[in-house]
Amino acid sequence: MIHVDLPAAPVAAEIEWEPHQPSQTNESEFTGTDRTVILAQAPFWTAKVTYPTIIGEARFRPWRSALMRLQGRANAFRLVAVEGPQHGEHQAVVIDGVGQTGFALATRGWQPGTGLNDGMMVTVGDQLLQLVADTGLAGADGKLTLKVLPHIPAGLVDGGPVETRLPWALMRMTTDAPGWKVGRGQQYAITFECRSVR
């Protein structure tokens, strides 16, 4: 799978994010009670993305090229998941330890006195995760544990990058025919649906 860079401008006018957490519910035919089991390693994100009108064919050509290079659902792209930087300057945050699983991710490389808040996002191992609790502030050792959902992806390596400033989701199109609309006066419109790559 090739990673295609979408043009930097314009930024999306609207993104409808949906986190999906598959589960299985079993109901007893005798008592009517049910039990739901979360399929912890099966979560994914979907998004419907709408860009503002792009005027002029010359400005639209990079988009036309990117959409073609995606080759339908075959290739992937990064979709920024936040409305702006989550903190001031870039920090070299990395995974702290191998074999991590579950919902608590150990990290290092934080500048002392910084942290993230409940509801913020991070990208780790090409997967978008959401914080479900404040981290507190990093101490002199630069370590923080992030409580996240969905489940931490498998195969993380010690020292692997953690994107905290402008986290993104690695996405692919949900159709083999992503396209665009063009109207009078060379006004171009792009809307597409995509889902995260696992």
Secondary structure, DSSP 8 states (H G I E B T S, - for coil): --B----SSS--SEEEEEEE--EEEEE-TTT--EEEEE-TT--EEEEEEE---EESHHHHHHHHHHHHHTTTTTSBEEEE-SSS-SSSS----EE-SSS--TTEEEEE---TT----TT-EEEETTEEEEESS------TT-EEEEEEES---TT--TT-BEE-SS-EEEEEESSS----EEETTTEEE-EEEEEE--
